[in-house]
């Protein structure tokens, strides 16, 4: 079981993300009632934490995650670990990728199934002349 725990975590997080997407497709009116406000609240909180930093924190975190993954792979190759260790390592890498997919879906991804912002704000689109 220890060898497959990463795969179990990956399947659970991917299933949660896929279930949220299918729920949003089916019940877009309910998603439209709640999700834009929740996502605004979460993004406002996240921007409060990351706004003072002078670099793109999310790209930096992605770079760190990729560097850690490659570093652990090189470490495992140097230490000449067995096949079971590679299977376990791949499961946890897949779990991290699935968690990031779920995090993106929860924070931003369901906006695709909400109505346009112009409908929410009730903007009127008129033709204009020069």
Secondary structure by P-SEA (a helix, b strand, c coil): cccaaaaaaaaaaaaaaaaaaaaaaacaaaaaaccaaaaaaaaaaaaaaacccccaaaaaaaaaaaaaaaaaaaaaaaacccaaaaaaaaaaaaaaaaaaaaaaaacccccccccccccccbbbbbbbcc
